[in-house]
């Protein structure tokens, strides 16, 4: 990866972390309503996967979607405007945290029903195959989605029809408050692909460069041969959502994973192996913090949707 892209990737990961920290703050102040699922700890997955995609490739994900939206090119001010229910949000304030989307960015949204977007991803890939396009669909989901029917139906059909779809499981160890080991007979998620004769790989989801390289390799297969399941082993540092009391995991476990912080790992690699200076990276962190502050100001100054537009956008014109 070129040095400029590496620097941009570091900035992006810090930007996502600061956005999520600020979102938590705003939620606690009662300025964000509904549910809020933070991406803190999982930044290397979204950034690494999407850095490897081409502009023509579609991205679709679940409800922990803020970081993925940023990686796809959505501006932080647009994200905050949506979180605050403002007219300047990506869905004009009508979608909220779990439904960020922008088809112009080929980002087909966050989806709140667990696993329900997997059949949609198969449909997108089928459409591209009909068109004769070599575009791929990147479908991201959590470990909890792999125990339900949508997952098995989507993987089965994608293999039957050899669809150009990359299935990316963000295995953060817990489906809400239940550990993978307690909920899944197969705890190494990638092995579930073998039921359908689908190739798979498990990658360290705390190392953005490993995720990037694994995704590049997987996408080469997807474009030529068909579906592939990539399992990224990661960890969320915060609860399932902001209302999670987090009584199901020990503090020692969280601290153990914090030592392998994805931003810290990447920073050390940039400094030790790739010729970056502390000053350069510090400047990128400061830039991210300034962008977040400006984004919040923009969102707060944006208008609320007008009451007479309440029933707009219910149907496609």
C-alpha positions as CSV (number, residue, x, y, z in Angstrom):
1,X,0.0,0.0,0.0
2,X,1.3,3.5,-0.9
3,X,2.4,5.7,2.0
4,X,-0.3,8.2,1.3
5,X,-3.0,5.5,1.5
6,X,-1.5,4.2,4.7
7,X,-1.7,7.7,6.3
8,X,-5.2,8.1,5.0
9,X,-6.2,4.8,6.5
10,X,-4.8,5.8,9.9
11,X,-6.7,9.0,9.8
12,X,-9.9,7.2,8.9
13,X,-9.7,4.8,11.8
14,X,-9.0,7.6,14.3
15,X,-11.9,9.5,12.7
16,X,-14.3,6.6,13.3
17,X,-13.1,6.2,16.9
18,X,-13.6,9.9,17.6
19,X,-17.0,9.9,15.9
20,X,-18.2,7.0,18.0
21,X,-16.9,8.5,21.2
22,X,-18.7,11.7,20.4
23,X,-21.8,9.8,19.5
24,X,-21.8,8.1,22.9
25,X,-21.5,11.5,24.5
26,X,-24.4,13.0,22.6
27,X,-26.5,9.9,23.3
28,X,-25.9,10.2,27.1
29,X,-27.0,13.8,26.8
30,X,-30.3,12.7,25.2
31,X,-29.6,14.4,21.9
32,X,-29.6,11.1,19.9
33,X,-32.7,9.0,20.2
34,X,-33.4,5.3,19.5
35,X,-30.7,2.7,19.6
36,X,-27.0,3.4,19.2
37,X,-24.5,0.6,18.5
38,X,-20.8,1.7,18.6
39,X,-18.0,0.4,16.4
40,X,-15.2,1.1,19.0
41,X,-12.7,-1.8,18.8
42,X,-13.8,-3.0,15.3
43,X,-12.3,-0.1,13.2
44,X,-9.7,-2.3,11.5
45,X,-12.4,-4.5,10.0
46,X,-14.5,-1.9,8.2
47,X,-11.5,0.2,7.2
48,X,-9.4,-2.8,6.0
49,X,-12.3,-4.4,4.1
50,X,-13.5,-1.3,2.3
51,X,-10.0,-0.1,1.5
52,X,-9.7,-3.2,-0.7
53,X,-12.9,-2.7,-2.6
54,X,-13.3,-1.0,-6.0
55,X,-15.7,1.9,-6.5
56,X,-18.1,-0.4,-8.4
57,X,-18.4,-2.8,-5.5
58,X,-21.4,-2.6,-3.3
59,X,-21.3,-2.6,0.5
60,X,-24.1,-3.6,2.8
61,X,-24.0,-4.1,6.5
62,X,-25.9,-4.5,9.7
63,X,-26.9,-1.9,12.4
64,X,-23.3,-1.2,13.7
65,X,-22.8,0.9,10.6
66,X,-21.3,4.2,11.4
67,X,-17.7,3.2,10.8
68,X,-18.6,1.4,7.6
69,X,-20.4,4.5,6.3
70,X,-17.3,6.6,7.0
71,X,-15.1,4.1,5.2
72,X,-17.5,4.2,2.2
73,X,-17.0,8.0,2.0
74,X,-19.9,9.4,4.0
75,X,-18.9,12.7,5.6
76,X,-19.0,12.8,9.4
77,X,-21.3,15.9,9.3
78,X,-23.8,13.9,7.3
79,X,-23.6,11.0,9.8
80,X,-24.1,13.3,12.8
81,X,-27.0,15.1,11.1
82,X,-28.7,11.7,10.6
83,X,-28.0,10.7,14.2
84,X,-29.5,14.0,15.4
85,X,-32.6,13.6,13.1
86,X,-31.7,16.5,10.9
87,X,-32.8,17.3,7.4
88,X,-29.2,17.4,6.3
89,X,-28.6,13.7,7.3
90,X,-28.1,11.0,4.7
91,X,-31.8,10.0,5.0
92,X,-33.0,13.5,5.9
93,X,-33.1,12.5,9.5
94,X,-35.6,9.6,9.0
95,X,-33.2,6.7,9.3
96,X,-31.2,7.3,12.4
97,X,-28.2,5.3,13.7
98,X,-29.1,1.9,12.3
99,X,-30.1,2.9,8.8
100,X,-27.2,5.0,7.4
101,X,-27.1,4.6,3.6
102,X,-26.1,6.4,0.4
103,X,-26.4,4.6,-2.9
104,X,-24.3,7.2,-4.6
105,X,-21.4,5.9,-2.5
106,X,-22.5,2.3,-3.4
107,X,-23.2,2.0,0.3
108,X,-26.5,0.1,0.5
109,X,-27.1,0.7,4.2
110,X,-27.2,-0.5,7.7
111,X,-30.0,-2.9,8.4
112,X,-31.6,-3.4,11.8
113,X,-33.1,-6.9,11.5
114,X,-30.4,-9.4,12.3
115,X,-29.2,-11.1,9.1
116,X,-32.1,-9.8,6.9
117,X,-29.7,-8.0,4.6
118,X,-27.8,-11.2,3.6
119,X,-30.5,-12.2,1.1
120,X,-30.4,-8.6,-0.2
121,X,-26.7,-8.9,-0.8
122,X,-27.3,-12.1,-2.7
123,X,-29.8,-10.3,-4.9
124,X,-27.4,-7.4,-5.6
125,X,-24.7,-9.9,-6.6
126,X,-27.2,-11.7,-8.8
127,X,-28.1,-8.4,-10.5
128,X,-24.4,-7.7,-11.2
129,X,-24.0,-11.2,-12.6
130,X,-27.0,-10.7,-14.9
131,X,-25.5,-7.5,-16.2
132,X,-22.2,-9.1,-16.9
133,X,-20.4,-6.8,-14.5
134,X,-17.3,-7.9,-12.6
135,X,-18.4,-5.9,-9.6
136,X,-18.6,-7.6,-6.2
137,X,-20.9,-7.2,-3.3
138,X,-19.3,-7.0,0.2
139,X,-21.8,-8.1,2.8
140,X,-20.8,-7.5,6.5
141,X,-22.6,-9.0,9.5
142,X,-22.0,-10.1,13.0
143,X,-21.4,-13.6,14.4
144,X,-25.0,-13.7,15.8
145,X,-26.4,-13.6,12.2
146,X,-24.7,-16.9,11.4
147,X,-27.1,-19.0,13.5
148,X,-30.3,-18.0,11.6
149,X,-32.0,-19.0,8.4
150,X,-31.1,-15.9,6.4
151,X,-27.4,-16.7,6.7
152,X,-27.8,-20.3,5.4
153,X,-30.3,-19.4,2.7
154,X,-28.1,-16.6,1.4
155,X,-24.8,-18.6,1.5
156,X,-26.5,-21.7,-0.1
157,X,-27.9,-19.7,-3.1
158,X,-24.8,-17.7,-3.6
159,X,-22.9,-20.9,-4.0
160,X,-25.5,-22.6,-6.2
161,X,-25.5,-19.6,-8.5
162,X,-21.8,-18.7,-8.0
163,X,-22.6,-15.2,-7.1
164,X,-19.9,-12.5,-6.8
165,X,-20.4,-11.8,-3.1
166,X,-17.9,-11.6,-0.3
167,X,-19.4,-12.6,3.0
168,X,-17.6,-10.8,5.9
169,X,-18.4,-12.0,9.4
170,X,-17.3,-9.4,12.0
171,X,-16.9,-11.9,14.8
172,X,-16.7,-9.7,17.9
173,X,-17.2,-12.7,20.2
174,X,-20.7,-11.8,21.3
175,X,-24.2,-11.8,19.8
176,X,-25.7,-9.2,22.1
177,X,-24.9,-10.6,25.5
178,X,-24.2,-14.3,24.5
179,X,-20.8,-15.5,23.7
180,X,-20.2,-17.4,20.4
181,X,-19.3,-20.6,22.3
182,X,-22.6,-20.6,24.1
183,X,-24.7,-19.9,21.0
184,X,-23.0,-21.7,18.1
185,X,-22.1,-25.4,17.8
186,X,-19.3,-24.3,15.5
187,X,-17.4,-21.5,17.2
188,X,-15.0,-20.9,14.3
189,X,-17.5,-19.2,12.1
190,X,-15.6,-19.6,8.8
191,X,-16.1,-23.4,9.0
192,X,-19.8,-22.9,8.4
193,X,-19.0,-22.1,4.8
194,X,-17.7,-25.6,4.2
195,X,-21.3,-26.9,4.4
196,X,-21.9,-25.2,1.0
197,X,-18.5,-26.1,-0.5
198,X,-17.5,-22.4,-0.1
199,X,-13.9,-21.4,0.5
200,X,-13.2,-19.4,3.7
201,X,-10.5,-17.8,5.8
202,X,-10.1,-16.4,9.3
203,X,-8.1,-13.2,9.8
204,X,-7.0,-11.1,12.7
205,X,-9.6,-8.4,12.7
206,X,-7.5,-6.1,15.0
207,X,-4.8,-5.7,12.3
208,X,-6.1,-3.4,9.5
209,X,-3.3,-4.5,7.1
210,X,-4.0,-8.2,7.6
211,X,-7.7,-7.5,6.9
212,X,-6.9,-5.4,3.8
213,X,-4.6,-8.1,2.4
214,X,-7.1,-10.9,3.1
215,X,-9.9,-9.0,1.6
216,X,-7.9,-8.3,-1.6
217,X,-7.2,-12.0,-2.0
218,X,-10.8,-12.9,-1.3
219,X,-12.1,-10.4,-3.8
220,X,-9.9,-11.8,-6.5
221,X,-11.5,-15.2,-5.9
222,X,-15.0,-13.7,-5.8
223,X,-14.7,-11.9,-9.2
224,X,-13.4,-15.1,-10.9
225,X,-14.9,-18.0,-9.0
226,X,-17.8,-16.9,-6.8
227,X,-18.6,-16.5,-3.1
228,X,-16.1,-16.5,-0.3
229,X,-16.5,-16.2,3.5
230,X,-14.0,-14.1,5.4
231,X,-14.2,-14.2,9.2
232,X,-12.5,-11.3,11.0
233,X,-11.9,-12.0,14.6
234,X,-12.4,-8.7,16.5
235,X,-13.9,-7.3,19.7
236,X,-16.1,-4.5,20.6
237,X,-15.0,-2.5,23.7
238,X,-18.4,-1.1,24.5
239,X,-21.7,-2.8,25.1
240,X,-23.9,-4.2,22.4
241,X,-25.7,-0.9,22.4
242,X,-25.7,2.1,24.7
243,X,-28.3,0.5,26.9
244,X,-26.2,-2.6,27.6
245,X,-25.4,-3.1,31.3
246,X,-22.5,-5.4,30.2
247,X,-22.9,-8.0,33.0
248,X,-21.9,-10.9,30.8
249,X,-18.2,-10.4,30.4
250,X,-15.3,-9.8,32.9
251,X,-13.4,-6.5,33.0
252,X,-10.2,-8.5,32.7
253,X,-11.4,-9.8,29.3
254,X,-12.1,-6.4,28.0
255,X,-8.7,-5.1,29.2
256,X,-6.9,-8.0,27.6
257,X,-8.4,-7.1,24.2
258,X,-7.8,-3.4,24.8
259,X,-4.0,-4.2,24.8
260,X,-4.5,-5.2,21.1
261,X,-6.3,-2.0,20.2
262,X,-6.5,-1.8,16.4
263,X,-5.5,1.8,16.2
264,X,-2.5,1.2,18.5
265,X,-1.4,-1.8,16.5
266,X,-1.5,0.2,13.3
267,X,0.2,3.2,14.8
268,X,3.1,1.0,16.1
269,X,3.5,-0.6,12.7
270,X,3.5,2.8,10.9
271,X,6.2,4.1,13.3
272,X,8.4,1.0,13.6
273,X,8.2,-0.5,10.1
274,X,6.8,2.0,7.6
275,X,8.8,5.2,8.2
276,X,6.2,7.4,9.8
277,X,6.9,10.0,12.4
278,X,5.1,10.6,15.7
279,X,4.4,14.2,14.5
280,X,2.7,13.1,11.3
281,X,0.4,10.7,13.1
282,X,-0.4,13.2,15.9
283,X,-1.3,15.7,13.2
284,X,-3.7,13.2,11.7
285,X,-5.3,12.6,15.1
286,X,-5.7,16.3,15.6
287,X,-7.2,16.7,12.2
288,X,-9.8,14.0,12.9
289,X,-10.7,15.6,16.2
290,X,-11.3,19.0,14.5
291,X,-13.4,17.4,11.8
292,X,-15.6,15.7,14.4
293,X,-16.1,19.0,16.3
294,X,-17.0,20.8,13.1
295,X,-19.3,18.0,12.0
296,X,-21.3,18.2,15.3
297,X,-21.6,22.0,15.0
298,X,-22.9,21.5,11.4
299,X,-25.5,18.9,12.6
300,X,-26.7,21.0,15.5
301,X,-27.1,24.0,13.3
302,X,-29.1,22.0,10.7
303,X,-32.9,22.3,10.5
304,X,-35.2,19.6,11.7
305,X,-37.4,18.0,9.0
306,X,-40.5,20.2,8.5
307,X,-43.7,18.7,9.9
308,X,-45.5,18.8,6.6
309,X,-42.9,16.4,5.1
310,X,-43.8,13.7,7.7
311,X,-45.3,11.4,5.0
312,X,-42.8,12.1,2.3
313,X,-40.5,9.3,1.0
314,X,-42.8,6.5,2.1
315,X,-43.0,5.2,-1.5
316,X,-40.6,5.2,-4.4
317,X,-41.7,7.8,-7.0
